[in-house]
Amino acid sequence: MGGYGSGRKTDLQTTEDALSIDIRNWQRDGLLANETSFTCRWSKRGKVIKRVKVTIEPELARISYDNAIKEKQTYSIKLQTTNCHYGGKRYWFSCPASDCNKRTALLYLHNHYFACRECHKLSYPSQREPDWDRAARQVDKIREKLNWEPGFLNGNGCKPKGMHWKTFKRLQSAHDTYAGTSIAAISNYIN
């Protein structure tokens, strides 16, 4: 008989465990112009834990950083663009891992190099949470839409002003289903 999380792969890290670069932030901050140089920094408790120097060139982002064993890593990441429906263009990274080249907005630093989530075999945190946590999270999302106090053990509130009754009843039904699932799973775990 297994306990909490038995049968699940626990050696995989999640995307929250790895440092990431997001090209959408770079585009929003205007950093994707040719020959722009900038530094990405990650901090933990006020101390910088990693610095990555980035230089933008035509269709490339050249990155440079020290890996975990203090060796200098320098390589280029290809950039792709797609046209937006209302004009302009959206930038993407091409995953630099060998044989991947997947178009992605996020690259994760894991095992000394940047690559996409699939190449690093990183899971999302929600993929590793137990069923009752997932159900409780869904309950809280619904409670937020209904302007109710968070937590499924708190009483239900009233229909928000301006919300259609059909929408309210659908959300209330989903709320009750998720709350029931969470309570049942917790009671099974305790017993």
PyMOL commands that place a pseudoatom at each C-alpha (Angstrom):
pseudoatom trace, name=CA, resn=MET, resi=1, chain=A, elem=C, hetatm=0, pos=[0.000, 0.000, 0.000]
pseudoatom trace, name=CA, resn=GLY, resi=2, chain=A, elem=C, hetatm=0, pos=[1.542, 3.243, -1.117]
pseudoatom trace, name=CA, resn=GLY, resi=3, chain=A, elem=C, hetatm=0, pos=[1.243, 6.539, 0.616]
pseudoatom trace, name=CA, resn=TYR, resi=4, chain=A, elem=C, hetatm=0, pos=[0.998, 10.089, -0.590]
pseudoatom trace, name=CA, resn=GLY, resi=5, chain=A, elem=C, hetatm=0, pos=[2.249, 10.396, -4.172]
pseudoatom trace, name=CA, resn=SER, resi=6, chain=A, elem=C, hetatm=0, pos=[2.999, 6.681, -4.547]
pseudoatom trace, name=CA, resn=GLY, resi=7, chain=A, elem=C, hetatm=0, pos=[3.256, 5.503, -8.098]
pseudoatom trace, name=CA, resn=ARG, resi=8, chain=A, elem=C, hetatm=0, pos=[4.133, 8.981, -9.333]
pseudoatom trace, name=CA, resn=LYS, resi=9, chain=A, elem=C, hetatm=0, pos=[7.477, 9.962, -10.770]
pseudoatom trace, name=CA, resn=THR, resi=10, chain=A, elem=C, hetatm=0, pos=[9.069, 12.192, -8.168]
pseudoatom trace, name=CA, resn=ASP, resi=11, chain=A, elem=C, hetatm=0, pos=[12.514, 12.541, -9.740]
pseudoatom trace, name=CA, resn=LEU, resi=12, chain=A, elem=C, hetatm=0, pos=[11.218, 15.028, -12.289]
pseudoatom trace, name=CA, resn=GLN, resi=13, chain=A, elem=C, hetatm=0, pos=[11.546, 18.675, -11.449]
pseudoatom trace, name=CA, resn=THR, resi=14, chain=A, elem=C, hetatm=0, pos=[8.868, 21.241, -12.134]
pseudoatom trace, name=CA, resn=THR, resi=15, chain=A, elem=C, hetatm=0, pos=[9.064, 24.424, -14.149]
pseudoatom trace, name=CA, resn=GLU, resi=16, chain=A, elem=C, hetatm=0, pos=[9.115, 26.354, -10.857]
pseudoatom trace, name=CA, resn=ASP, resi=17, chain=A, elem=C, hetatm=0, pos=[12.396, 24.626, -9.886]
pseudoatom trace, name=CA, resn=ALA, resi=18, chain=A, elem=C, hetatm=0, pos=[14.251, 25.896, -12.973]
pseudoatom trace, name=CA, resn=LEU, resi=19, chain=A, elem=C, hetatm=0, pos=[15.240, 29.425, -13.947]
pseudoatom trace, name=CA, resn=SER, resi=20, chain=A, elem=C, hetatm=0, pos=[13.518, 30.616, -17.112]
pseudoatom trace, name=CA, resn=ILE, resi=21, chain=A, elem=C, hetatm=0, pos=[13.777, 33.285, -19.779]
pseudoatom trace, name=CA, resn=ASP, resi=22, chain=A, elem=C, hetatm=0, pos=[10.590, 34.593, -21.387]
pseudoatom trace, name=CA, resn=ILE, resi=23, chain=A, elem=C, hetatm=0, pos=[10.799, 36.215, -24.810]
pseudoatom trace, name=CA, resn=ARG, resi=24, chain=A, elem=C, hetatm=0, pos=[7.389, 37.851, -24.289]
pseudoatom trace, name=CA, resn=ASN, resi=25, chain=A, elem=C, hetatm=0, pos=[8.871, 39.949, -21.474]
pseudoatom trace, name=CA, resn=TRP, resi=26, chain=A, elem=C, hetatm=0, pos=[11.819, 40.885, -23.661]
pseudoatom trace, name=CA, resn=GLN, resi=27, chain=A, elem=C, hetatm=0, pos=[9.479, 41.999, -26.439]
pseudoatom trace, name=CA, resn=ARG, resi=28, chain=A, elem=C, hetatm=0, pos=[7.255, 43.952, -24.040]
pseudoatom trace, name=CA, resn=ASP, resi=29, chain=A, elem=C, hetatm=0, pos=[10.330, 45.724, -22.615]
pseudoatom trace, name=CA, resn=GLY, resi=30, chain=A, elem=C, hetatm=0, pos=[11.619, 46.605, -26.116]
pseudoatom trace, name=CA, resn=LEU, resi=31, chain=A, elem=C, hetatm=0, pos=[14.796, 44.524, -25.759]
pseudoatom trace, name=CA, resn=LEU, resi=32, chain=A, elem=C, hetatm=0, pos=[14.616, 42.706, -29.106]
pseudoatom trace, name=CA, resn=ALA, resi=33, chain=A, elem=C, hetatm=0, pos=[16.105, 45.474, -31.268]
pseudoatom trace, name=CA, resn=ASN, resi=34, chain=A, elem=C, hetatm=0, pos=[19.298, 44.513, -33.120]
pseudoatom trace, name=CA, resn=GLU, resi=35, chain=A, elem=C, hetatm=0, pos=[22.538, 44.887, -31.196]
pseudoatom trace, name=CA, resn=THR, resi=36, chain=A, elem=C, hetatm=0, pos=[20.774, 45.357, -27.857]
pseudoatom trace, name=CA, resn=SER, resi=37, chain=A, elem=C, hetatm=0, pos=[22.638, 43.951, -24.863]
pseudoatom trace, name=CA, resn=PHE, resi=38, chain=A, elem=C, hetatm=0, pos=[21.166, 43.355, -21.441]
pseudoatom trace, name=CA, resn=THR, resi=39, chain=A, elem=C, hetatm=0, pos=[21.561, 41.106, -18.422]
pseudoatom trace, name=CA, resn=CYS, resi=40, chain=A, elem=C, hetatm=0, pos=[18.927, 38.813, -16.891]
pseudoatom trace, name=CA, resn=ARG, resi=41, chain=A, elem=C, hetatm=0, pos=[19.287, 38.323, -13.127]
pseudoatom trace, name=CA, resn=TRP, resi=42, chain=A, elem=C, hetatm=0, pos=[17.624, 35.913, -10.731]
pseudoatom trace, name=CA, resn=SER, resi=43, chain=A, elem=C, hetatm=0, pos=[17.676, 36.550, -6.996]
pseudoatom trace, name=CA, resn=LYS, resi=44, chain=A, elem=C, hetatm=0, pos=[16.927, 34.512, -3.929]
pseudoatom trace, name=CA, resn=ARG, resi=45, chain=A, elem=C, hetatm=0, pos=[16.506, 36.275, -0.595]
pseudoatom trace, name=CA, resn=GLY, resi=46, chain=A, elem=C, hetatm=0, pos=[18.088, 39.431, -1.998]
pseudoatom trace, name=CA, resn=LYS, resi=47, chain=A, elem=C, hetatm=0, pos=[21.216, 37.684, -3.329]
pseudoatom trace, name=CA, resn=VAL, resi=48, chain=A, elem=C, hetatm=0, pos=[21.789, 37.316, -7.087]
pseudoatom trace, name=CA, resn=ILE, resi=49, chain=A, elem=C, hetatm=0, pos=[22.035, 33.593, -7.850]
pseudoatom trace, name=CA, resn=LYS, resi=50, chain=A, elem=C, hetatm=0, pos=[22.447, 33.716, -11.642]
pseudoatom trace, name=CA, resn=ARG, resi=51, chain=A, elem=C, hetatm=0, pos=[23.298, 36.280, -14.323]
pseudoatom trace, name=CA, resn=VAL, resi=52, chain=A, elem=C, hetatm=0, pos=[22.878, 35.722, -18.047]
pseudoatom trace, name=CA, resn=LYS, resi=53, chain=A, elem=C, hetatm=0, pos=[24.236, 38.252, -20.520]
pseudoatom trace, name=CA, resn=VAL, resi=54, chain=A, elem=C, hetatm=0, pos=[22.117, 38.510, -23.684]
pseudoatom trace, name=CA, resn=THR, resi=55, chain=A, elem=C, hetatm=0, pos=[23.038, 40.178, -26.976]
pseudoatom trace, name=CA, resn=ILE, resi=56, chain=A, elem=C, hetatm=0, pos=[20.372, 40.416, -29.670]
pseudoatom trace, name=CA, resn=GLU, resi=57, chain=A, elem=C, hetatm=0, pos=[21.530, 40.014, -33.270]
pseudoatom trace, name=CA, resn=PRO, resi=58, chain=A, elem=C, hetatm=0, pos=[19.457, 39.567, -36.433]
pseudoatom trace, name=CA, resn=GLU, resi=59, chain=A, elem=C, hetatm=0, pos=[17.352, 36.425, -35.808]
pseudoatom trace, name=CA, resn=LEU, resi=60, chain=A, elem=C, hetatm=0, pos=[19.600, 35.373, -32.887]
pseudoatom trace, name=CA, resn=ALA, resi=61, chain=A, elem=C, hetatm=0, pos=[19.936, 35.846, -29.167]
pseudoatom trace, name=CA, resn=ARG, resi=62, chain=A, elem=C, hetatm=0, pos=[23.526, 35.222, -28.074]
pseudoatom trace, name=CA, resn=ILE, resi=63, chain=A, elem=C, hetatm=0, pos=[23.661, 34.256, -24.388]
pseudoatom trace, name=CA, resn=SER, resi=64, chain=A, elem=C, hetatm=0, pos=[26.596, 33.926, -22.040]
pseudoatom trace, name=CA, resn=TYR, resi=65, chain=A, elem=C, hetatm=0, pos=[26.714, 32.753, -18.413]
pseudoatom trace, name=CA, resn=ASP, resi=66, chain=A, elem=C, hetatm=0, pos=[28.695, 30.710, -15.919]
pseudoatom trace, name=CA, resn=ASN, resi=67, chain=A, elem=C, hetatm=0, pos=[27.287, 27.232, -15.333]
pseudoatom trace, name=CA, resn=ALA, resi=68, chain=A, elem=C, hetatm=0, pos=[27.134, 25.466, -11.966]
pseudoatom trace, name=CA, resn=ILE, resi=69, chain=A, elem=C, hetatm=0, pos=[30.784, 24.407, -12.163]
pseudoatom trace, name=CA, resn=LYS, resi=70, chain=A, elem=C, hetatm=0, pos=[31.921, 27.951, -13.078]
pseudoatom trace, name=CA, resn=GLU, resi=71, chain=A, elem=C, hetatm=0, pos=[32.576, 27.195, -16.743]
pseudoatom trace, name=CA, resn=LYS, resi=72, chain=A, elem=C, hetatm=0, pos=[31.665, 29.902, -19.253]
pseudoatom trace, name=CA, resn=GLN, resi=73, chain=A, elem=C, hetatm=0, pos=[28.742, 28.874, -21.463]
pseudoatom trace, name=CA, resn=THR, resi=74, chain=A, elem=C, hetatm=0, pos=[28.166, 30.860, -24.665]
pseudoatom trace, name=CA, resn=TYR, resi=75, chain=A, elem=C, hetatm=0, pos=[25.803, 29.898, -27.457]
pseudoatom trace, name=CA, resn=SER, resi=76, chain=A, elem=C, hetatm=0, pos=[23.161, 31.315, -29.766]
pseudoatom trace, name=CA, resn=ILE, resi=77, chain=A, elem=C, hetatm=0, pos=[19.427, 30.760, -29.696]
pseudoatom trace, name=CA, resn=LYS, resi=78, chain=A, elem=C, hetatm=0, pos=[17.567, 31.238, -32.964]
pseudoatom trace, name=CA, resn=LEU, resi=79, chain=A, elem=C, hetatm=0, pos=[14.610, 33.616, -32.894]
pseudoatom trace, name=CA, resn=GLN, resi=80, chain=A, elem=C, hetatm=0, pos=[11.466, 33.114, -34.965]
pseudoatom trace, name=CA, resn=THR, resi=81, chain=A, elem=C, hetatm=0, pos=[8.631, 35.515, -35.666]
pseudoatom trace, name=CA, resn=THR, resi=82, chain=A, elem=C, hetatm=0, pos=[4.973, 35.072, -36.508]
pseudoatom trace, name=CA, resn=ASN, resi=83, chain=A, elem=C, hetatm=0, pos=[2.619, 37.746, -37.757]
pseudoatom trace, name=CA, resn=CYS, resi=84, chain=A, elem=C, hetatm=0, pos=[-0.136, 38.939, -35.450]
pseudoatom trace, name=CA, resn=HIS, resi=85, chain=A, elem=C, hetatm=0, pos=[-3.714, 39.261, -36.730]
pseudoatom trace, name=CA, resn=TYR, resi=86, chain=A, elem=C, hetatm=0, pos=[-3.846, 43.023, -36.189]
pseudoatom trace, name=CA, resn=GLY, resi=87, chain=A, elem=C, hetatm=0, pos=[-0.326, 43.855, -37.344]
pseudoatom trace, name=CA, resn=GLY, resi=88, chain=A, elem=C, hetatm=0, pos=[3.067, 43.591, -35.767]
pseudoatom trace, name=CA, resn=LYS, resi=89, chain=A, elem=C, hetatm=0, pos=[4.888, 40.382, -35.029]
pseudoatom trace, name=CA, resn=ARG, resi=90, chain=A, elem=C, hetatm=0, pos=[5.404, 38.012, -32.145]
pseudoatom trace, name=CA, resn=TYR, resi=91, chain=A, elem=C, hetatm=0, pos=[8.820, 36.624, -31.279]
pseudoatom trace, name=CA, resn=TRP, resi=92, chain=A, elem=C, hetatm=0, pos=[9.616, 33.040, -30.287]
pseudoatom trace, name=CA, resn=PHE, resi=93, chain=A, elem=C, hetatm=0, pos=[12.700, 31.089, -29.282]
pseudoatom trace, name=CA, resn=SER, resi=94, chain=A, elem=C, hetatm=0, pos=[13.722, 28.011, -31.271]
pseudoatom trace, name=CA, resn=CYS, resi=95, chain=A, elem=C, hetatm=0, pos=[14.717, 25.458, -28.653]
pseudoatom trace, name=CA, resn=PRO, resi=96, chain=A, elem=C, hetatm=0, pos=[18.528, 25.155, -28.882]
pseudoatom trace, name=CA, resn=ALA, resi=97, chain=A, elem=C, hetatm=0, pos=[18.569, 21.493, -27.810]
pseudoatom trace, name=CA, resn=SER, resi=98, chain=A, elem=C, hetatm=0, pos=[19.753, 19.162, -30.528]
pseudoatom trace, name=CA, resn=ASP, resi=99, chain=A, elem=C, hetatm=0, pos=[17.026, 17.894, -32.851]
pseudoatom trace, name=CA, resn=CYS, resi=100, chain=A, elem=C, hetatm=0, pos=[14.286, 19.966, -31.193]
pseudoatom trace, name=CA, resn=ASN, resi=101, chain=A, elem=C, hetatm=0, pos=[13.989, 23.485, -32.681]
pseudoatom trace, name=CA, resn=LYS, resi=102, chain=A, elem=C, hetatm=0, pos=[10.501, 23.712, -31.178]
pseudoatom trace, name=CA, resn=ARG, resi=103, chain=A, elem=C, hetatm=0, pos=[8.983, 27.197, -31.201]
pseudoatom trace, name=CA, resn=THR, resi=104, chain=A, elem=C, hetatm=0, pos=[8.480, 28.319, -27.609]
pseudoatom trace, name=CA, resn=ALA, resi=105, chain=A, elem=C, hetatm=0, pos=[8.130, 31.502, -25.555]
pseudoatom trace, name=CA, resn=LEU, resi=106, chain=A, elem=C, hetatm=0, pos=[9.942, 30.107, -22.490]
pseudoatom trace, name=CA, resn=LEU, resi=107, chain=A, elem=C, hetatm=0, pos=[13.286, 28.395, -22.127]
pseudoatom trace, name=CA, resn=TYR, resi=108, chain=A, elem=C, hetatm=0, pos=[14.388, 26.806, -18.851]
pseudoatom trace, name=CA, resn=LEU, resi=109, chain=A, elem=C, hetatm=0, pos=[17.901, 26.566, -17.439]
pseudoatom trace, name=CA, resn=HIS, resi=110, chain=A, elem=C, hetatm=0, pos=[18.421, 23.013, -16.227]
pseudoatom trace, name=CA, resn=ASN, resi=111, chain=A, elem=C, hetatm=0, pos=[21.484, 20.746, -16.399]
pseudoatom trace, name=CA, resn=HIS, resi=112, chain=A, elem=C, hetatm=0, pos=[23.714, 23.695, -17.420]
pseudoatom trace, name=CA, resn=TYR, resi=113, chain=A, elem=C, hetatm=0, pos=[21.822, 24.770, -20.577]
pseudoatom trace, name=CA, resn=PHE, resi=114, chain=A, elem=C, hetatm=0, pos=[18.627, 26.449, -21.738]
pseudoatom trace, name=CA, resn=ALA, resi=115, chain=A, elem=C, hetatm=0, pos=[16.019, 24.339, -23.521]
pseudoatom trace, name=CA, resn=CYS, resi=116, chain=A, elem=C, hetatm=0, pos=[12.244, 23.934, -23.681]
pseudoatom trace, name=CA, resn=ARG, resi=117, chain=A, elem=C, hetatm=0, pos=[10.204, 22.241, -20.972]
pseudoatom trace, name=CA, resn=GLU, resi=118, chain=A, elem=C, hetatm=0, pos=[9.843, 18.998, -22.946]
pseudoatom trace, name=CA, resn=CYS, resi=119, chain=A, elem=C, hetatm=0, pos=[13.579, 18.644, -23.625]
pseudoatom trace, name=CA, resn=HIS, resi=120, chain=A, elem=C, hetatm=0, pos=[14.328, 19.028, -19.918]
pseudoatom trace, name=CA, resn=LYS, resi=121, chain=A, elem=C, hetatm=0, pos=[11.393, 16.758, -18.993]
pseudoatom trace, name=CA, resn=LEU, resi=122, chain=A, elem=C, hetatm=0, pos=[10.034, 19.384, -16.601]
pseudoatom trace, name=CA, resn=SER, resi=123, chain=A, elem=C, hetatm=0, pos=[6.450, 19.093, -15.432]
pseudoatom trace, name=CA, resn=TYR, resi=124, chain=A, elem=C, hetatm=0, pos=[4.102, 21.877, -14.412]
pseudoatom trace, name=CA, resn=PRO, resi=125, chain=A, elem=C, hetatm=0, pos=[3.495, 22.047, -10.648]
pseudoatom trace, name=CA, resn=SER, resi=126, chain=A, elem=C, hetatm=0, pos=[-0.214, 21.329, -11.177]
pseudoatom trace, name=CA, resn=GLN, resi=127, chain=A, elem=C, hetatm=0, pos=[0.692, 18.000, -12.823]
pseudoatom trace, name=CA, resn=ARG, resi=128, chain=A, elem=C, hetatm=0, pos=[2.248, 16.782, -9.587]
pseudoatom trace, name=CA, resn=GLU, resi=129, chain=A, elem=C, hetatm=0, pos=[-0.405, 17.853, -7.113]
pseudoatom trace, name=CA, resn=PRO, resi=130, chain=A, elem=C, hetatm=0, pos=[-2.838, 15.336, -5.626]
pseudoatom trace, name=CA, resn=ASP, resi=131, chain=A, elem=C, hetatm=0, pos=[-6.429, 15.196, -6.856]
pseudoatom trace, name=CA, resn=TRP, resi=132, chain=A, elem=C, hetatm=0, pos=[-7.840, 16.930, -3.784]
pseudoatom trace, name=CA, resn=ASP, resi=133, chain=A, elem=C, hetatm=0, pos=[-5.433, 19.853, -4.137]
pseudoatom trace, name=CA, resn=ARG, resi=134, chain=A, elem=C, hetatm=0, pos=[-6.418, 20.262, -7.783]
pseudoatom trace, name=CA, resn=ALA, resi=135, chain=A, elem=C, hetatm=0, pos=[-10.107, 20.144, -6.843]
pseudoatom trace, name=CA, resn=ALA, resi=136, chain=A, elem=C, hetatm=0, pos=[-9.575, 22.647, -4.006]
pseudoatom trace, name=CA, resn=ARG, resi=137, chain=A, elem=C, hetatm=0, pos=[-7.763, 24.981, -6.412]
pseudoatom trace, name=CA, resn=GLN, resi=138, chain=A, elem=C, hetatm=0, pos=[-10.707, 24.770, -8.816]
pseudoatom trace, name=CA, resn=VAL, resi=139, chain=A, elem=C, hetatm=0, pos=[-13.080, 25.554, -5.936]
pseudoatom trace, name=CA, resn=ASP, resi=140, chain=A, elem=C, hetatm=0, pos=[-11.088, 28.665, -5.088]
pseudoatom trace, name=CA, resn=LYS, resi=141, chain=A, elem=C, hetatm=0, pos=[-11.114, 29.811, -8.727]
pseudoatom trace, name=CA, resn=ILE, resi=142, chain=A, elem=C, hetatm=0, pos=[-14.901, 29.497, -8.826]
pseudoatom trace, name=CA, resn=ARG, resi=143, chain=A, elem=C, hetatm=0, pos=[-15.276, 31.201, -5.432]
pseudoatom trace, name=CA, resn=GLU, resi=144, chain=A, elem=C, hetatm=0, pos=[-13.220, 34.113, -6.770]
pseudoatom trace, name=CA, resn=LYS, resi=145, chain=A, elem=C, hetatm=0, pos=[-15.539, 34.441, -9.799]
pseudoatom trace, name=CA, resn=LEU, resi=146, chain=A, elem=C, hetatm=0, pos=[-18.520, 34.442, -7.446]
pseudoatom trace, name=CA, resn=ASN, resi=147, chain=A, elem=C, hetatm=0, pos=[-16.904, 36.961, -5.056]
pseudoatom trace, name=CA, resn=TRP, resi=148, chain=A, elem=C, hetatm=0, pos=[-17.123, 34.432, -2.224]
pseudoatom trace, name=CA, resn=GLU, resi=149, chain=A, elem=C, hetatm=0, pos=[-14.599, 34.020, 0.586]
pseudoatom trace, name=CA, resn=PRO, resi=150, chain=A, elem=C, hetatm=0, pos=[-11.812, 31.564, -0.440]
pseudoatom trace, name=CA, resn=GLY, resi=151, chain=A, elem=C, hetatm=0, pos=[-11.843, 28.016, 0.954]
pseudoatom trace, name=CA, resn=PHE, resi=152, chain=A, elem=C, hetatm=0, pos=[-14.478, 25.371, 0.361]
pseudoatom trace, name=CA, resn=LEU, resi=153, chain=A, elem=C, hetatm=0, pos=[-15.154, 25.004, 4.107]
pseudoatom trace, name=CA, resn=ASN, resi=154, chain=A, elem=C, hetatm=0, pos=[-16.492, 28.561, 4.193]
pseudoatom trace, name=CA, resn=GLY, resi=155, chain=A, elem=C, hetatm=0, pos=[-20.186, 28.908, 3.509]
pseudoatom trace, name=CA, resn=ASN, resi=156, chain=A, elem=C, hetatm=0, pos=[-21.565, 29.704, 0.096]
pseudoatom trace, name=CA, resn=GLY, resi=157, chain=A, elem=C, hetatm=0, pos=[-22.402, 33.307, -0.655]
pseudoatom trace, name=CA, resn=CYS, resi=158, chain=A, elem=C, hetatm=0, pos=[-25.056, 34.931, -2.799]
pseudoatom trace, name=CA, resn=LYS, resi=159, chain=A, elem=C, hetatm=0, pos=[-25.278, 35.392, -6.545]
pseudoatom trace, name=CA, resn=PRO, resi=160, chain=A, elem=C, hetatm=0, pos=[-23.117, 38.349, -7.593]
pseudoatom trace, name=CA, resn=LYS, resi=161, chain=A, elem=C, hetatm=0, pos=[-24.997, 41.356, -8.912]
pseudoatom trace, name=CA, resn=GLY, resi=162, chain=A, elem=C, hetatm=0, pos=[-25.215, 41.360, -12.703]
pseudoatom trace, name=CA, resn=MET, resi=163, chain=A, elem=C, hetatm=0, pos=[-24.468, 37.632, -13.115]
pseudoatom trace, name=CA, resn=HIS, resi=164, chain=A, elem=C, hetatm=0, pos=[-27.059, 35.605, -15.024]
pseudoatom trace, name=CA, resn=TRP, resi=165, chain=A, elem=C, hetatm=0, pos=[-28.833, 32.955, -12.989]
pseudoatom trace, name=CA, resn=LYS, resi=166, chain=A, elem=C, hetatm=0, pos=[-27.874, 30.275, -15.517]
pseudoatom trace, name=CA, resn=THR, resi=167, chain=A, elem=C, hetatm=0, pos=[-24.171, 31.161, -15.107]
pseudoatom trace, name=CA, resn=PHE, resi=168, chain=A, elem=C, hetatm=0, pos=[-24.500, 31.284, -11.328]
pseudoatom trace, name=CA, resn=LYS, resi=169, chain=A, elem=C, hetatm=0, pos=[-26.177, 27.856, -11.156]
pseudoatom trace, name=CA, resn=ARG, resi=170, chain=A, elem=C, hetatm=0, pos=[-23.547, 26.335, -13.483]
pseudoatom trace, name=CA, resn=LEU, resi=171, chain=A, elem=C, hetatm=0, pos=[-20.685, 27.735, -11.362]
pseudoatom trace, name=CA, resn=GLN, resi=172, chain=A, elem=C, hetatm=0, pos=[-22.385, 26.714, -8.112]
pseudoatom trace, name=CA, resn=SER, resi=173, chain=A, elem=C, hetatm=0, pos=[-22.874, 23.160, -9.414]
pseudoatom trace, name=CA, resn=ALA, resi=174, chain=A, elem=C, hetatm=0, pos=[-19.203, 22.926, -10.482]
pseudoatom trace, name=CA, resn=HIS, resi=175, chain=A, elem=C, hetatm=0, pos=[-18.177, 24.376, -7.094]
pseudoatom trace, name=CA, resn=ASP, resi=176, chain=A, elem=C, hetatm=0, pos=[-20.160, 21.752, -5.211]
pseudoatom trace, name=CA, resn=THR, resi=177, chain=A, elem=C, hetatm=0, pos=[-18.774, 18.939, -7.375]
pseudoatom trace, name=CA, resn=TYR, resi=178, chain=A, elem=C, hetatm=0, pos=[-15.148, 20.017, -6.852]
pseudoatom trace, name=CA, resn=ALA, resi=179, chain=A, elem=C, hetatm=0, pos=[-15.712, 20.598, -3.132]
pseudoatom trace, name=CA, resn=GLY, resi=180, chain=A, elem=C, hetatm=0, pos=[-17.242, 17.113, -2.798]
pseudoatom trace, name=CA, resn=THR, resi=181, chain=A, elem=C, hetatm=0, pos=[-14.314, 15.560, -4.669]
pseudoatom trace, name=CA, resn=SER, resi=182, chain=A, elem=C, hetatm=0, pos=[-11.816, 17.328, -2.437]
pseudoatom trace, name=CA, resn=ILE, resi=183, chain=A, elem=C, hetatm=0, pos=[-13.602, 16.387, 0.797]
pseudoatom trace, name=CA, resn=ALA, resi=184, chain=A, elem=C, hetatm=0, pos=[-13.995, 12.745, -0.282]
pseudoatom trace, name=CA, resn=ALA, resi=185, chain=A, elem=C, hetatm=0, pos=[-10.317, 12.450, -1.261]
pseudoatom trace, name=CA, resn=ILE, resi=186, chain=A, elem=C, hetatm=0, pos=[-9.171, 14.023, 2.008]
pseudoatom trace, name=CA, resn=SER, resi=187, chain=A, elem=C, hetatm=0, pos=[-11.385, 11.728, 4.075]
pseudoatom trace, name=CA, resn=ASN, resi=188, chain=A, elem=C, hetatm=0, pos=[-10.110, 8.672, 2.146]
pseudoatom trace, name=CA, resn=TYR, resi=189, chain=A, elem=C, hetatm=0, pos=[-6.541, 9.788, 2.795]
pseudoatom trace, name=CA, resn=ILE, resi=190, chain=A, elem=C, hetatm=0, pos=[-7.198, 10.239, 6.513]
pseudoatom trace, name=CA, resn=ASN, resi=191, chain=A, elem=C, hetatm=0, pos=[-8.913, 6.858, 6.857]
for i in range(1, 191): cmd.bond("trace and resi %d" % i, "trace and resi %d" % (i + 1))
show_as sticks, trace
zoom trace
